[in-house]
Amino acid sequence: MSIGQTILGLLEASPRHGYDLKRAYDERFGHARPLHFGQVYATLSRLLRNGLVEVDSVEAGEGPERKRYAITEAGVTDVQRWLSQPEKPESYLHSTLYTKVVLALLTGRSATDLLDTQRAEHLRLMRELTQRKTDGDLADQLICDHALFHLEADLRWLELTAARLDELTATVQR
């Protein structure tokens, strides 16, 4: 995910302070990986330098001055360009999991144990996401569905690989 474009999109909705941007980002997108304040301010500094945001106002306080940032027309254009570009679908042609299965077979380890362990981890995460989806709002439900569909596809691959393990072993050992 592009943090810069996401911050620009949040600023397009309304001008905000860095703290408010972090909070809005974390509430909407950062459940699994919240932003650090340093990321927010470094990104704002870069966006300011590139003319995509401007300082809307400065408020004096007990600590450092609080700057409120607003998106510029160039920033709006940048967000529009980013939103209109389709994301490249992941091909998954390089998979760490596939690499581990092949290496297990090459080194005489149990690929079945590896697949069983991975299946258990996928199921654990699916239970966690299903609970989050049950407790969450529509945004949580949609992002959890996205992750669950990918995990379901991974589980199908794990089952297919387990069913074809003898054939894969013969191929790898040639």
Steps between C-alpha positions, in 0.01 A plus 500: 500500500626846422507694825552829315193462280295379795597807703418720201158334473435560869603863459270537200212413732609780738814683616655334808788503743757221484358340815150498348634348178668218692182432696281503185745273315524253787120488545434434131806316372750429775339226708776254419777755456443843655715789383777641715489874558840526331353346183217751499724804541765372257227439242347843562844659460549324165149593382562862604834507317331357187222760511223248563405644843535836665492624856145627546550649846739500794377492858717587797476265792682391812737289293607538139281692259221290352482519123180419319555368148275534196522338159593715200352476150810305398430264787139452389626422149750251644228321702272490194777352286582240767134402549443462127794261450414132550717307743714232342352164595743284696610203293643308796749334266766539767365354820701452816268216593564318171874553549478348849313193369758438227792554740344263752480236229855568380642474852308192607273682744128443528307719259182351646587640843579836344165506316312392816668771707422761235138384475462538876643852486266596218201363691607687815519828309168430329333454840654827620382688190154346520470623860621848400250498213217400736586778745586763239329761292452478125859612429635224729269248336620588150872497580461174693309345207788600269753331727277195557453442127877502451549263793234267356688494171821419690323215680384357167861515380620328818247219448591465131871489583444241773301285255778525238795470739614161369506636145683816611752293695578295190536815290725675753726198545569468125 
